[in-house]
Amino acid sequence: MSPHNYISLFSGAGGLDIGLERCGFAAVSLCEIEPVFCRTLELNKGWTHSDSHSYFEEADIINADIREVSPRDLLRGKDVQLVIGGPPCQAFSSAGKQLSVLDPRGALVSQFCRVIDHIKPKMFLFENVRGIITARGADGTPGGVIRELMGILESLGYSCRAGLLNSADFGSYQRRVRCFIIGTRNGIVPNFPHGGYSRLASEQPNLLFLPWRTLGGFLEHHADKNEGDFVYPTESLARELSQLPNGSGLKSKGRAESTRPGGHWGYRQGTFIADPTLPARTVTGSSSQDWIRWDGKLRRLTLYEVTRLQGFPDDWIISGNNAQRFKQVGNAVPIVFGEVLGGTIRTHLDNYPTGPSVRIPFPVDFEGYITYTKKDHERNKDARQVHLRFKNHKS
C-alpha cells in the first residue's frame, strides 16, 4: 500500500495525524504554533511505537504561526493529495464567550482556506467543535461561520460534505462529538462512515450495532496503577461530592432566562462525577478532569488515563509540564476519527473520480440546529448579551 502524502495544519499533539498515518498516509509537514506541542511531535517522530507503527518519518515539523507560513514551505517540493486541519476551536465553543470570528483564533479558519486555495489538493479534511455549526458570522447571524466557510470552499472548486461524528459510535471509550467537513476537487464527496456502536444497543438488543463501550469497561483494563498520579478532593469538596450520584456534579448558578426560569446553569468546573456505565465525557484540556469512584477511592481521571481515552499509543511521549501535557491531550482529536475518516478518504483517493466537483445541499440537521439557536438567542438575548458584542463590533 503506497502512502498518500498530506499536510497537517494546527497539528497539536498529533491525534488526527496518528489515525491518518495508520491508514497509510504520510505527513509531508506538520504546522503548529505551540513550541511544546512541536516538541511532542519531534519526540515521537520516526521510531516504532507499541502499536507497531512509526509516525512522521519524513515530515518537516514547522513551529510557526500559520499566517506567516508559505504554502511552498508546507509542500517541500512534494506532491500532496490531502490537507487536514482543525483551527483553534475555543472561539466557537458554546462554553466560551462565543465570539466566533471576532476572536483572533476564530479568524484562523480563513488561513485553512488560504492554504487550500494555494495548494489545491485533491481532498481536504476540516475539523472543529460542533459549536461551529451555530457560530455567528461577521454579521452576527448564527450559522454564519459554517455557511461562509462551506461557500468559500465550494467556490474554490470542491464538493463539500459536513457532518457531526461521535467517537463513542466508533468504539471509543469517550463521548466526543466533532464537526467535520470533507472536500474533493473531482466528483462527489464521499459519505461519512457509519459507526458500529450505539447507545440504543445498550438499552435494547440490536443486531446491527454493539453497545457503547463504557468508562467502567475501560478502567477494568486501563486504570492507572500509579497512586502517585492520583488527585483527591479536599475534605470540604469530598463532603459535597459524597451527596451526588455518578453522572452528576455541583451546579453553577445561572442567570434566569425567559425559557429557563431556573437559569441557564451548568456543572461547576471540575466537580462532575463520571458515570462508569457510559463512555467517558469529553476529555478537556485542563488538569481538572472528571472524578471517578473506582477501587473504593474518589479521585480524578489521571493524565495516563485520559491519554488512552483519546486513543494515543501507550508509549506516546507528551512533552512539557503537567498543565501543558493535559492541554495537549485534551485539545487533541481522538485517534479513532483519523482512522475511520482516513479510511474513507483513502478509498476515495485510490479510486479518484474524473469530472468536475458536484455540489451537495447544506445538511438538513444543521439547518435545524441553526434555526433553534436563532430562536433561543432571540428569546434570551437580554440574558446572553452575545448579540451586543457583534452589534458593538459593527458600529
N, C-alpha and C positions, 0 to 999 in steps of 0.2 A: 504494500500500500504506500504509494508515493505521497509525501506530505503536500498540503496546500499551504502556501505562505500567507501570513496575516500580520496586521499591525494592531497593536493594543494601545488604546488611549485611556488615561485615568486608571492605570493598571492596579493601583493599590498593592495588596499583598499577593495578588496573582490568582484569586479564586476562580474567576471566569476562564482565565488562561489555562489553569490546570486541567479543567474539563475539556477544553478545546484540544489541548495537546494530547490528551488521552484518545481523542477521536482521529488523530493523525494530522493535526495542523502543526505548523512550525512557525514560531514567532520570529519575525524579522527585526522588530523593535518594540519595546515596551516603554511608554512615556508616562512618567509620574512625577508630580511636583514635590512630594514629601521625601526628603533625604532618607529618613529611617525606613520608609516603605521600599525605596530602591535598594537599601542595604539588605532587606529581607529577600528581595528578588535575586540579588547577587549571591547571597549565602546559599541559596537553593539551586543555583544555576549549574547545569551540566553534569550532575552526578546522579547515580541511580538511587532512587528513594525506596522506601519499604514497600511501595505499591508496584515495584519493578519498572517504573517509568523514570526517564530523565527529561528534565524540563529546560526550555530556553537555551538549548545548547549553542546555537549560533546567533542568539538575539543580542541586539545592542540595547542596553538598559539606559534610557535617557532621563536623567534627573533635571527636569526643566518645566517651566510654565508653558503649556501647550500654545499659548498666544504668541510665544516667542520662538516656536519651532517651525522650521520649514518642512513642508511635505517631502522635499527632496532628501532631507536628513532622515526622515522616517523610512523612506523607501530603501536607502542604501544601495541603489542601483539594481534592486531585485524586482522581479515580477510578483505582485501581490494580488491575491484574489479576494481577500476579505479584510475589512476594517471593523474593529469592535470597540465599544467604549460605553462607559456609564458616567457621564458628568456628575459632579457632586450633587447629592440629592437633597441636602438639608433645606434648600430654598423651596422645594416642592412638598416637603413633608407636612402632613396635617398636624403633626405635633409641634411644629415650629411656628415662626411668625407669619408664614405663608406669604412671603414677599415675592416669590416667584422670580420673574425677570428683573425685578427691582434689586434683587440681591446679586452681587457680582458673581456668586457661584452659579446662580441660575442662568446668567448670561453666557456661561461656558458651553451651553447647548449649541450655540452658533459656531463654536470652534469645531465641534464634531462635524457640522455641515461643511465648514470650510475645508477640512481635510478630505471629506468625501468628494467634494467638488473638484479638488486638485488631483487626487489620486485616481478617482473613477474606478474603484474596484468592482469586480463582478457582483459582489454581495457586501452587505453590512449587517451588523447586529448592534442595536442600541438598547441600553438597559437603564431603568430608573425605578424609583418608588412608585407605587400606584397613585400617590397624590399628584403626580404629573398630569394625570387624566383631567383633573378638575382645576389644575393650577391656572391662575389668571394670566392672560396675555398682556401685552403692553397697554391695551385699552381698558384693562381691569375686568374683563369678562371671563368668568370661569370656563375652562375648556379651551381658552385661547392658546395656551402654550402647545398642547398636543396637536391642535388643528394647524397652527402655523408651522410647527416642526414637520408634520407629515406633508403639508403643502410644499414646503421648501424641498424636501427630499424627492417628492414626486416631480417637481419642476426640474430637478437635476437628472431626470430620466429613469427613476426607479419605480418599480411596482412594490408597494409597501403594505405590510400587514402588521397590525398592532394587537396585542392581547395581554391578558394577565395570566400568570402561571403561579401555582402554589407548590413550593418544594415538597411539601408533605404528600402531594399527589404523585410524586415520582420516587417515593421510598425514603425520603429524608426523615430524620427523627425531629425535624423542626418545621413549624408552620412559618413560612416566609413568602409573602406574595410580592411579586415584582412585575413591572410593566416592561414588555419587550417590543421592539419594532424590528422586523426583518425586512430587508430590501434586496431586490435583484434587478440588474440592468436589462436582462433579457427575459422575455416570457412573463409568466405569472408567478408571484412569490409563493413558496410552499406554505402549506398549513402548519400550524404549531403542532408539536407532538402531543399525544394524549397520555396522561399518567395512568399507571396500573393500580393505583391505590385510591381509596375513597373513605371519607368519614362515615358515609352511609353504610358502607360494608361492615363497620364496627357495630352498627345498631341493628342491622338485619343482614342475614347471609346474602351474598351477591357473587354469583359465579364469574361475573365479568371483572370484578375488582377485588383486591386484597384490602384488608383493614389498614388504616393508617398505622404506621409504626410509632410506638409511644415512647415518651421520655423514660418511663419506668423500664421498658424493654432495653432502651439504650444504656441506662445506668447499670442494669444487671451485667452487661458485658464491658462497659467502658467507664464505669465510675472511677474517679481519681482515687488512688490508694495512698497518696502522699498527704498526710494530715497537715503538713506544713503549708499546704496550699489553701487550707480551709479558712474561710472568713465566717465568723459567727456574729449574731446580732448583739447589741448592747443589752444589758438587763432590762432597761425600760422598753426597748423595741421588742425584745423577746416576749415580754408580757403582753404587748399589744398584738403581736402576731399569733400568740398562742390561742387567741379567741377566734381566729379566722380558719375557715376550711381551705383545703387545697383548691387552687383555681380562683383565688380571691386575693385582695390586697387592701391596704388602707386607702380610703378615698380622699381625694383632694377637694377643697371647696370650689364650687363652680358658680360663676355668675349666672343669675336667673335669665332665662330666655323665654320668648313668647311660646315656643313649642316645648320648652323644657323648664317648667316652673321650679324644679329642684336644682337647676343649674346644669351647665354643660361640664360635668365633672369627669375626672379620670382617676386612675390609681396613682397615688403618690410615688414619685420616682424611688425605685429601689425597695419597694415594700410588697411586691407581688410574690405569692407562694405558688409555685408551679403545680399543675395538675399532672401527676405521673401517668394518668390513663389516656392522655392526649400527647401528640407531639409537642415538643418544647415551643414556647412562644418565640418570636423573632429575637435572635441574639442581637444585642446592641453594642455600640462602640464604647460603652462605659464599663468600668470595673464593678459597678453596682448591678450585677446580673440578678436574675430571679433567685429566690430562696427555694430550697428543696428540703423536704423531710425524707431523709434517707439513712438507713442503718442506725436509726434511733437518734439522729442528730438533725438540727435545723441549721443549715449553712447555705452559703451562696454556691451557685454553679461556679466551677473554677475555670481558669484560662485553659487548662488541659481539656476540660470537658466541652467548653464552647468551641474550641478549635476543631474538635472532632464532630460536634454537631453541625458545623459548617462543611465538613467533609474533607478537610485538609489531610494529607498523608500523616501518619503517626509521627514521622520524623521531620516534618516541615519545621524549619527554624524561623522563629518570629523575632526580629531584631528590636532593640530598644528597651526602655524601662517598662514597668508594669502597665502604666496608663497607655503608652504608645502601642503596646502589644495588644491590649484589649481593643483599642481603636482600630487597628489593622484587621483583626479578626472580625469584629462587629460590622465594619464597613464593607467587608468582602461579599462578593456574590457566591452563594453556595455552589460548591463544585458540581453538584448534580445538574444545575442549569446549564453549565458549559458542556457537560456530557450529552444531555438529551438534545439541546439545540445544536451543538456541534455535529451530532449525527444527522440531524435534518439538513443542515447546511451542507455537510459533506456529500450527502446523497444528491442534492441539487447541483452542486458543482461537478460531481462525477458524471452527471447526465445533463450538462448545461444546455438549456434550450437556445434556439435561434429566434430571431424576430424581436420586435420592439417590446418594451415593458407593457404590461396590462394593468391598468388602474382598477383597484377594487374599492368597494364602498367603505366609508368610515364605519367602525364597529358599532352595531346596534346597542350593545351593552354599555359602551362608552357614552353614547347619546343619553342613555338613561341616567348614568351617574352625573353627567353634566347638568341635565335638567333638574334633578333632585337638588344638586348643590346650589344652583341659581335660586331656586325657590327657598331653600333653607337659609341662604345668606340674606335674601331679601327680607324674610320674616324676622331674622335675628340680627340685622345689620347694626343696630344700635349697641348691642352687646358685644358683637365681634369687632366692629370698627376696622375690619380689614379693608373695606372699601375706601375708607378715608385716606389710607396710605397711598392708594393709587390715584385718588382724586387730587390729593396734595401734590403728588409727583407730576401729574399732568399740568397742574396750574403753576 
